[in-house]
Amino acid sequence: MGKVFDEEIISLKADFMKLGALVGEAVINAGQAFVDHDIQKAEAVVTNDHEINHLQIHIEKRSFEMIALYQPVTGDLREVVGILKAVTDLERAGDHARNVARSAISIKGMQRIATVEEIIATMALKVSQQYDDSIESYGDADEDKAKRTAQSFDKKIDELYNAIASPSYQAMAKDPKIVSSAIIYLNVAKDLGRISDYSTNICEWTVYLATGKIIELN
């Protein structure tokens, strides 16, 4: 049973990393679609979200089956439980990427603020970098990289969120015509912030995978 379980866990982790790559692609493309006003790319992100959801369900189902069938303990159990927990964070990050893509579609034709969109572009890039680093740390079970990733991005993302929110609120107060666009900017900033939060969660599950300890990194 040991060899069979090892093969199963390798396959399960491969599916998890595939899901991580799909979500990472959605995060990048959603941010680029919003900044570049690329409706076609945004629609592709929305359309491809079903693939993320399907793979998430498959991974969760297989994880439960492996626990029931093999009854793993200690490190083996951590492998399966870590994936079972982290896969939810991946799927939710994908949901927020889809929301950003939908915002790119919704804002078409509206009055826009170039300076705010420049900050959104920076925030989207940083969030994507944080996400990629968190997935890489999980794939390598690298506790140190997971901790560094969470700590190095947390403050930056908060600062960028505030840099988007403040001028958006100011613009709404000055010009009623910009209200709809400003609300979308705020929603995009919130969605990007949530992706960052889920990336931090992945880092926490990396620490759990490596050490068996459940900690908070934010």
Backbone as CSV, one residue per row, in Angstrom:
resi,resn,N_x,N_y,N_z,CA_x,CA_y,CA_z,C_x,C_y,C_z
1,MET,0.824,-1.210,0.000,0.000,0.000,0.000,0.859,1.261,0.000
2,GLY,2.073,1.181,0.593,2.934,2.339,0.658,3.274,2.887,-0.705
3,LYS,3.641,2.019,-1.642,4.009,2.456,-2.980,2.806,3.043,-3.715
4,VAL,1.667,2.413,-3.557,0.454,2.904,-4.214,0.082,4.285,-3.670
5,PHE,0.173,4.443,-2.359,-0.147,5.738,-1.752,0.825,6.803,-2.244
6,ASP,2.104,6.461,-2.304,3.100,7.425,-2.781,2.779,7.890,-4.195
7,GLU,2.353,6.972,-5.035,1.991,7.327,-6.407,0.749,8.220,-6.432
8,GLU,-0.187,7.903,-5.537,-1.415,8.704,-5.454,-1.113,10.125,-4.988
9,ILE,-0.230,10.258,-4.005,0.067,11.588,-3.478,0.831,12.415,-4.503
10,ILE,1.683,11.771,-5.289,2.389,12.475,-6.360,1.392,13.002,-7.393
11,SER,0.417,12.163,-7.732,-0.606,12.571,-8.689,-1.473,13.693,-8.129
12,LEU,-1.817,13.582,-6.845,-2.650,14.601,-6.215,-1.922,15.943,-6.176
13,LYS,-0.650,15.900,-5.819,0.125,17.144,-5.761,0.297,17.739,-7.155
14,ALA,0.449,16.887,-8.156,0.566,17.378,-9.537,-0.711,18.116,-9.944
15,ASP,-1.865,17.570,-9.565,-3.133,18.232,-9.854,-3.233,19.563,-9.108
16,PHE,-2.755,19.570,-7.872,-2.778,20.804,-7.075,-1.915,21.881,-7.738
17,MET,-0.723,21.510,-8.174,0.162,22.477,-8.815,-0.408,22.935,-10.164
18,LYS,-1.116,22.036,-10.852,-1.783,22.429,-12.093,-2.850,23.475,-11.800
19,LEU,-3.617,23.250,-10.740,-4.629,24.224,-10.345,-3.967,25.549,-9.975
20,GLY,-2.846,25.451,-9.253,-2.120,26.660,-8.893,-1.698,27.444,-10.123
21,ALA,-1.258,26.748,-11.164,-0.846,27.402,-12.405,-2.038,28.042,-13.119
22,LEU,-3.181,27.350,-13.127,-4.378,27.896,-13.763,-4.842,29.176,-13.071
23,VAL,-4.838,29.147,-11.750,-5.248,30.339,-10.998,-4.235,31.463,-11.214
24,GLY,-2.945,31.127,-11.205,-1.923,32.132,-11.444,-2.089,32.808,-12.796
25,GLU,-2.421,32.012,-13.803,-2.672,32.559,-15.137,-3.885,33.482,-15.128
26,ALA,-4.914,33.090,-14.379,-6.119,33.922,-14.284,-5.812,35.248,-13.597
27,VAL,-4.994,35.199,-12.548,-4.631,36.419,-11.825,-3.877,37.376,-12.744
28,ILE,-2.893,36.859,-13.466,-2.115,37.694,-14.383,-3.006,38.278,-15.483
29,ASN,-3.780,37.419,-16.124,-4.592,37.855,-17.262,-5.692,38.827,-16.854
30,ALA,-6.279,38.613,-15.675,-7.331,39.526,-15.210,-6.764,40.920,-14.965
31,GLY,-5.603,40.980,-14.311,-4.973,42.272,-14.069,-4.598,42.973,-15.359
32,GLN,-4.012,42.226,-16.288,-3.634,42.809,-17.571,-4.852,43.253,-18.359
33,ALA,-5.908,42.462,-18.310,-7.129,42.815,-19.039,-7.705,44.129,-18.535
34,PHE,-7.679,44.307,-17.223,-8.234,45.547,-16.659,-7.382,46.744,-17.056
35,VAL,-6.079,46.615,-16.900,-5.174,47.728,-17.179,-5.128,48.064,-18.670
36,ASP,-5.169,47.025,-19.514,-5.064,47.226,-20.961,-6.417,47.444,-21.635
37,HIS,-7.487,47.413,-20.855,-8.847,47.557,-21.411,-9.124,46.470,-22.440
38,ASP,-8.663,45.269,-22.138,-8.741,44.145,-23.079,-9.952,43.272,-22.738
39,ILE,-11.048,43.536,-23.388,-12.293,42.830,-23.099,-12.197,41.352,-23.464
40,GLN,-11.537,41.062,-24.571,-11.418,39.668,-25.009,-10.663,38.831,-23.979
41,LYS,-9.587,39.373,-23.448,-8.813,38.654,-22.439,-9.634,38.495,-21.162
42,ALA,-10.378,39.525,-20.801,-11.224,39.458,-19.606,-12.289,38.377,-19.754
43,GLU,-12.905,38.320,-20.907,-13.940,37.304,-21.139,-13.349,35.898,-21.078
44,ALA,-12.105,35.737,-21.532,-11.449,34.427,-21.473,-11.222,33.995,-20.032
45,VAL,-10.863,34.948,-19.161,-10.683,34.630,-17.740,-11.994,34.143,-17.135
46,VAL,-13.071,34.840,-17.439,-14.389,34.458,-16.914,-14.790,33.074,-17.428
47,THR,-14.583,32.844,-18.706,-14.951,31.557,-19.314,-14.146,30.404,-18.722
48,ASN,-12.864,30.628,-18.494,-11.981,29.565,-18.016,-12.136,29.270,-16.526
49,ASP,-12.934,30.072,-15.835,-13.097,29.849,-14.403,-13.726,28.491,-14.108
50,HIS,-14.543,27.975,-15.020,-15.185,26.681,-14.795,-14.152,25.566,-14.709
51,GLU,-13.041,25.697,-15.441,-11.985,24.691,-15.390,-11.338,24.662,-14.007
52,ILE,-11.164,25.844,-13.421,-10.617,25.940,-12.064,-11.558,25.266,-11.074
53,ASN,-12.837,25.560,-11.184,-13.807,24.982,-10.259,-13.875,23.458,-10.390
54,HIS,-13.832,22.982,-11.620,-13.899,21.537,-11.865,-12.704,20.827,-11.249
55,LEU,-11.515,21.382,-11.441,-10.308,20.747,-10.909,-10.282,20.807,-9.389
56,GLN,-10.774,21.904,-8.824,-10.845,22.002,-7.364,-11.715,20.890,-6.787
57,ILE,-12.875,20.672,-7.377,-13.787,19.632,-6.901,-13.135,18.259,-7.011
58,HIS,-12.450,18.019,-8.120,-11.754,16.741,-8.315,-10.705,16.518,-7.230
59,ILE,-9.914,17.544,-6.924,-8.851,17.417,-5.920,-9.445,17.174,-4.535
60,GLU,-10.491,17.902,-4.196,-11.129,17.706,-2.891,-11.688,16.285,-2.765
61,LYS,-12.376,15.836,-3.801,-12.957,14.487,-3.779,-11.881,13.435,-3.625
62,ARG,-10.797,13.586,-4.388,-9.717,12.595,-4.317,-9.021,12.627,-2.964
63,SER,-8.888,13.795,-2.377,-8.259,13.917,-1.055,-9.058,13.165,-0.002
64,PHE,-10.373,13.352,-0.001,-11.230,12.642,0.960,-11.160,11.130,0.736
65,GLU,-11.147,10.743,-0.522,-11.065,9.307,-0.824,-9.764,8.697,-0.314
66,MET,-8.658,9.422,-0.462,-7.364,8.922,-0.009,-7.300,8.804,1.511
67,ILE,-7.894,9.757,2.199,-7.915,9.686,3.669,-8.727,8.484,4.121
68,ALA,-9.870,8.268,3.478,-10.734,7.147,3.856,-10.111,5.801,3.493
69,LEU,-9.474,5.729,2.337,-8.950,4.459,1.843,-7.634,4.061,2.506
70,TYR,-6.723,5.018,2.649,-5.379,4.690,3.135,-5.145,5.022,4.604
71,GLN,-6.016,5.885,5.164,-5.880,6.296,6.565,-4.433,6.700,6.883
72,PRO,-3.903,7.677,6.153,-2.505,8.076,6.356,-2.301,8.732,7.721
73,VAL,-1.055,8.703,8.192,-0.716,9.315,9.484,0.502,10.222,9.301
74,THR,0.752,11.034,10.301,1.891,11.964,10.394,2.130,12.714,9.084
75,GLY,3.349,12.576,8.517,3.705,13.361,7.342,2.819,13.099,6.144
76,ASP,2.422,11.859,5.945,1.539,11.531,4.821,0.185,12.213,4.977
77,LEU,-0.309,12.222,6.197,-1.591,12.879,6.450,-1.483,14.387,6.214
78,ARG,-0.367,14.972,6.616,-0.156,16.407,6.394,-0.179,16.736,4.907
79,GLU,0.408,15.867,4.108,0.408,16.090,2.656,-1.011,16.228,2.123
80,VAL,-1.871,15.289,2.511,-3.236,15.275,1.984,-4.060,16.405,2.589
81,VAL,-3.974,16.588,3.895,-4.750,17.638,4.563,-4.307,19.016,4.075
82,GLY,-2.995,19.208,3.893,-2.497,20.482,3.399,-3.077,20.822,2.041
83,ILE,-3.107,19.855,1.151,-3.694,20.066,-0.172,-5.196,20.319,-0.061
84,LEU,-5.867,19.555,0.773,-7.310,19.708,0.949,-7.663,21.113,1.436
85,LYS,-6.855,21.644,2.335,-7.102,22.987,2.856,-6.700,24.060,1.843
86,ALA,-5.513,23.904,1.276,-4.978,24.941,0.387,-5.761,25.055,-0.914
87,VAL,-6.362,23.962,-1.369,-7.076,24.002,-2.646,-8.265,24.962,-2.581
88,THR,-8.851,25.108,-1.409,-9.954,26.064,-1.247,-9.462,27.491,-1.439
89,ASP,-8.268,27.784,-0.914,-7.704,29.120,-1.084,-7.390,29.408,-2.550
90,LEU,-6.922,28.403,-3.264,-6.658,28.580,-4.690,-7.947,28.921,-5.441
91,GLU,-8.985,28.153,-5.167,-10.247,28.363,-5.878,-10.814,29.753,-5.585
92,ARG,-10.698,30.200,-4.343,-11.207,31.526,-3.985,-10.382,32.633,-4.618
93,ALA,-9.074,32.427,-4.698,-8.232,33.397,-5.408,-8.667,33.479,-6.867
94,GLY,-8.993,32.323,-7.452,-9.497,32.299,-8.817,-10.808,33.052,-8.967
95,ASP,-11.669,32.946,-7.970,-12.937,33.680,-7.996,-12.702,35.190,-8.041
96,HIS,-11.726,35.650,-7.265,-11.452,37.091,-7.235,-10.775,37.560,-8.520
97,ALA,-9.973,36.688,-9.136,-9.424,37.019,-10.451,-10.556,37.156,-11.463
98,ARG,-11.517,36.260,-11.384,-12.698,36.348,-12.264,-13.437,37.660,-12.032
99,ASN,-13.549,38.084,-10.763,-14.219,39.350,-10.454,-13.499,40.533,-11.094
100,VAL,-12.159,40.509,-11.054,-11.380,41.581,-11.688,-11.651,41.597,-13.185
101,ALA,-11.706,40.429,-13.788,-12.000,40.336,-15.217,-13.392,40.890,-15.527
102,ARG,-14.343,40.579,-14.690,-15.698,41.105,-14.893,-15.715,42.625,-14.758
103,SER,-14.908,43.143,-13.854,-14.814,44.598,-13.691,-14.219,45.238,-14.944
104,ALA,-13.272,44.547,-15.572,-12.690,45.057,-16.816,-13.747,45.177,-17.900
105,ILE,-14.700,44.270,-17.889,-15.802,44.312,-18.857,-16.797,45.404,-18.481
106,SER,-17.098,45.511,-17.188,-18.120,46.464,-16.725,-17.713,47.919,-16.932
107,ILE,-16.415,48.210,-16.826,-15.968,49.612,-16.872,-15.849,50.138,-18.300
108,LYS,-16.025,49.268,-19.263,-15.911,49.690,-20.672,-16.855,50.862,-20.965
109,GLY,-16.307,51.915,-21.549,-17.096,53.080,-21.928,-17.263,54.108,-20.833
110,MET,-16.829,53.797,-19.620,-16.957,54.736,-18.506,-15.779,55.698,-18.470
111,GLN,-15.996,56.833,-17.809,-14.905,57.779,-17.582,-13.886,57.141,-16.634
112,ARG,-12.597,57.305,-16.945,-11.568,56.606,-16.182,-10.530,57.582,-15.646
113,ILE,-9.783,57.133,-14.635,-8.742,57.954,-14.015,-7.402,57.270,-14.252
114,ALA,-6.599,57.843,-15.100,-5.348,57.209,-15.513,-4.402,56.976,-14.337
115,THR,-4.322,57.945,-13.433,-3.384,57.809,-12.307,-3.766,56.652,-11.389
116,VAL,-5.059,56.460,-11.189,-5.517,55.346,-10.343,-5.235,54.014,-11.047
117,GLU,-5.454,53.978,-12.343,-5.218,52.732,-13.075,-3.730,52.361,-13.102
118,GLU,-2.855,53.355,-13.034,-1.426,53.065,-12.939,-1.109,52.348,-11.622
119,ILE,-1.762,52.765,-10.560,-1.545,52.121,-9.255,-2.148,50.721,-9.255
120,ILE,-3.314,50.576,-9.883,-3.922,49.251,-10.007,-2.984,48.317,-10.758
121,ALA,-2.331,48.819,-11.800,-1.385,48.006,-12.567,-0.247,47.528,-11.673
122,THR,0.260,48.426,-10.833,1.340,48.054,-9.910,0.857,47.040,-8.887
123,MET,-0.343,47.256,-8.351,-0.889,46.333,-7.354,-1.124,44.960,-7.967
124,ALA,-1.660,44.931,-9.167,-1.916,43.651,-9.845,-0.617,42.886,-10.055
125,LEU,0.449,43.597,-10.415,1.749,42.953,-10.629,2.295,42.388,-9.319
126,LYS,2.226,43.172,-8.250,2.735,42.722,-6.955,1.944,41.525,-6.434
127,VAL,0.632,41.568,-6.603,-0.211,40.461,-6.150,0.123,39.191,-6.929
128,SER,0.336,39.342,-8.225,0.702,38.191,-9.046,2.046,37.618,-8.620
129,GLN,3.010,38.487,-8.318,4.321,38.031,-7.850,4.204,37.299,-6.518
130,GLN,3.403,37.852,-5.615,3.204,37.205,-4.318,2.558,35.836,-4.485
131,TYR,1.560,35.781,-5.353,0.886,34.503,-5.582,1.860,33.463,-6.133
132,ASP,2.637,33.854,-7.134,3.595,32.917,-7.737,4.603,32.410,-6.701
133,ASP,5.085,33.315,-5.863,6.061,32.923,-4.839,5.437,31.980,-3.811
134,SER,4.172,32.224,-3.483,3.506,31.365,-2.496,3.316,29.955,-3.039
135,ILE,2.930,29.849,-4.322,2.758,28.533,-4.943,4.097,27.810,-5.051
136,GLU,5.129,28.546,-5.405,6.458,27.940,-5.501,6.922,27.433,-4.141
137,SER,6.674,28.206,-3.104,7.082,27.774,-1.759,6.332,26.516,-1.346
138,TYR,5.054,26.429,-1.735,4.280,25.232,-1.403,4.810,24.019,-2.159
139,GLY,5.083,24.194,-3.431,5.584,23.086,-4.230,6.894,22.535,-3.708
140,ASP,7.711,23.426,-3.124,9.006,23.007,-2.578,8.957,22.712,-1.081
141,ALA,7.772,22.898,-0.468,7.636,22.774,0.988,8.701,23.616,1.693
142,ASP,8.890,24.834,1.188,9.951,25.723,1.660,9.400,26.672,2.721
143,GLU,9.580,26.304,3.970,9.058,27.098,5.084,9.627,28.512,5.090
144,ASP,10.921,28.637,4.889,11.565,29.952,4.948,11.052,30.873,3.848
145,LYS,10.922,30.342,2.631,10.419,31.173,1.534,8.966,31.570,1.775
146,ALA,8.184,30.670,2.332,6.787,30.985,2.631,6.699,32.155,3.611
147,LYS,7.511,32.122,4.636,7.499,33.197,5.636,7.977,34.513,5.019
148,ARG,9.026,34.439,4.207,9.545,35.655,3.561,8.502,36.251,2.624
149,THR,7.826,35.397,1.889,6.826,35.871,0.930,5.697,36.612,1.638
150,ALA,5.167,35.998,2.683,4.068,36.630,3.412,4.493,37.958,4.020
151,GLN,5.662,37.991,4.592,6.119,39.191,5.285,6.502,40.313,4.324
152,SER,7.076,39.969,3.174,7.581,41.002,2.271,6.479,41.692,1.475
153,PHE,5.354,41.029,1.272,4.300,41.608,0.443,3.165,42.246,1.240
154,ASP,2.957,41.832,2.457,1.779,42.241,3.213,1.638,43.761,3.292
155,LYS,2.677,44.442,3.731,2.618,45.891,3.892,2.501,46.591,2.543
156,LYS,3.216,46.096,1.538,3.179,46.707,0.207,1.763,46.690,-0.367
157,ILE,1.101,45.547,-0.228,-0.251,45.419,-0.783,-1.219,46.360,-0.070
158,ASP,-1.094,46.465,1.234,-1.953,47.385,1.991,-1.734,48.829,1.540
159,GLU,-0.481,49.203,1.330,-0.171,50.568,0.898,-0.757,50.853,-0.484
160,LEU,-0.664,49.891,-1.370,-1.214,50.074,-2.714,-2.736,50.163,-2.681
161,TYR,-3.358,49.359,-1.830,-4.813,49.437,-1.689,-5.226,50.854,-1.261
162,ASN,-4.544,51.380,-0.256,-4.867,52.728,0.227,-4.602,53.782,-0.839
163,ALA,-3.570,53.563,-1.645,-3.241,54.505,-2.712,-4.298,54.521,-3.806
164,ILE,-5.026,53.435,-3.945,-6.144,53.370,-4.902,-7.417,53.933,-4.271
165,ALA,-7.667,53.567,-3.031,-8.918,53.946,-2.368,-9.036,55.454,-2.169
166,SER,-7.969,56.077,-1.689,-8.036,57.504,-1.359,-8.414,58.381,-2.549
167,PRO,-7.714,58.312,-3.678,-8.118,59.152,-4.817,-9.454,58.755,-5.425
168,SER,-9.832,57.502,-5.269,-11.135,57.074,-5.791,-12.262,57.743,-5.019
169,TYR,-12.138,57.760,-3.696,-13.144,58.437,-2.873,-13.156,59.939,-3.151
170,GLN,-11.976,60.522,-3.316,-11.882,61.959,-3.599,-12.536,62.294,-4.931
171,ALA,-12.313,61.448,-5.921,-12.897,61.677,-7.244,-14.421,61.610,-7.190
172,MET,-14.951,60.650,-6.411,-16.405,60.527,-6.284,-17.007,61.776,-5.659
173,ALA,-16.296,62.363,-4.708,-16.806,63.549,-4.023,-16.805,64.776,-4.942
174,LYS,-15.875,64.814,-5.892,-15.728,65.983,-6.754,-16.568,65.908,-8.023
175,ASP,-16.745,64.696,-8.557,-17.376,64.558,-9.871,-18.327,63.365,-9.892
176,PRO,-19.630,63.628,-9.926,-20.608,62.533,-9.942,-20.443,61.595,-11.149
177,LYS,-19.866,62.111,-12.234,-19.705,61.289,-13.432,-18.689,60.162,-13.238
178,ILE,-17.835,60.288,-12.234,-16.774,59.304,-12.028,-17.152,58.262,-10.982
179,VAL,-18.331,58.417,-10.378,-18.718,57.537,-9.270,-18.692,56.060,-9.665
180,SER,-19.306,55.726,-10.785,-19.383,54.316,-11.196,-17.991,53.723,-11.418
181,SER,-17.120,54.486,-12.069,-15.756,54.006,-12.305,-14.998,53.856,-10.990
182,ALA,-15.141,54.835,-10.111,-14.424,54.805,-8.834,-14.847,53.606,-7.994
183,ILE,-16.131,53.282,-8.032,-16.609,52.109,-7.296,-15.972,50.845,-7.848
184,ILE,-15.837,50.768,-9.159,-15.175,49.608,-9.764,-13.711,49.551,-9.350
185,TYR,-13.041,50.708,-9.315,-11.646,50.721,-8.854,-11.530,50.166,-7.436
186,LEU,-12.442,50.576,-6.578,-12.432,50.089,-5.192,-12.664,48.586,-5.135
187,ASN,-13.579,48.113,-5.955,-13.854,46.674,-5.982,-12.653,45.878,-6.493
188,VAL,-11.988,46.402,-7.524,-10.797,45.729,-8.053,-9.699,45.688,-6.992
189,ALA,-9.509,46.794,-6.298,-8.495,46.831,-5.235,-8.816,45.818,-4.144
190,LYS,-10.097,45.697,-3.809,-10.500,44.713,-2.796,-10.260,43.295,-3.289
191,ASP,-10.601,43.035,-4.539,-10.385,41.689,-5.091,-8.892,41.343,-5.119
192,LEU,-8.062,42.290,-5.529,-6.618,42.042,-5.534,-6.109,41.816,-4.117
193,GLY,-6.649,42.590,-3.173,-6.259,42.407,-1.778,-6.636,41.035,-1.256
194,ARG,-7.767,40.524,-1.671,-8.192,39.193,-1.228,-7.307,38.107,-1.846
195,ILE,-6.906,38.297,-3.090,-5.971,37.342,-3.693,-4.684,37.309,-2.884
196,SER,-4.231,38.481,-2.466,-3.040,38.551,-1.615,-3.247,37.792,-0.316
197,ASP,-4.426,37.955,0.281,-4.741,37.243,1.532,-4.680,35.726,1.330
198,TYR,-5.226,35.261,0.221,-5.222,33.815,-0.036,-3.808,33.311,-0.336
199,SER,-2.988,34.162,-0.920,-1.585,33.788,-1.118,-0.894,33.610,0.225
200,THR,-1.207,34.493,1.165,-0.656,34.350,2.517,-1.136,33.053,3.156
201,ASN,-2.389,32.710,2.919,-2.909,31.441,3.438,-2.127,30.250,2.879
202,ILE,-1.788,30.312,1.596,-0.995,29.244,0.986,0.358,29.139,1.681
203,CYS,0.941,30.277,2.001,2.212,30.271,2.729,2.053,29.622,4.103
204,GLU,0.937,29.874,4.747,0.689,29.259,6.054,0.547,27.743,5.935
205,TRP,-0.099,27.299,4.858,-0.215,25.848,4.646,1.123,25.232,4.261
206,THR,1.993,26.034,3.672,3.346,25.556,3.394,4.092,25.275,4.695
207,VAL,3.953,26.185,5.645,4.582,25.981,6.958,4.009,24.738,7.626
208,TYR,2.695,24.555,7.513,2.063,23.360,8.075,2.607,22.100,7.412
209,LEU,2.741,22.148,6.093,3.257,20.992,5.360,4.674,20.645,5.808
210,ALA,5.488,21.668,6.027,6.888,21.461,6.368,7.109,21.089,7.834
211,THR,6.233,21.620,8.714,6.514,21.481,10.154,5.382,20.830,10.953
212,GLY,4.174,20.796,10.413,3.022,20.319,11.161,2.416,21.370,12.056
213,LYS,2.953,22.610,12.003,2.451,23.691,12.844,1.507,24.587,12.056
214,ILE,0.398,24.974,12.695,-0.545,25.912,12.077,-0.273,27.295,12.680
215,ILE,0.153,28.237,11.831,0.504,29.563,12.311,-0.159,30.622,11.439
216,GLU,-0.148,31.870,11.912,-0.623,33.011,11.132,0.585,33.841,10.740
217,LEU,0.668,34.197,9.465,1.810,34.932,8.960,1.502,36.405,8.695
218,ASN,0.274,36.824,8.905,-0.074,38.223,8.644,-0.311,38.974,9.934
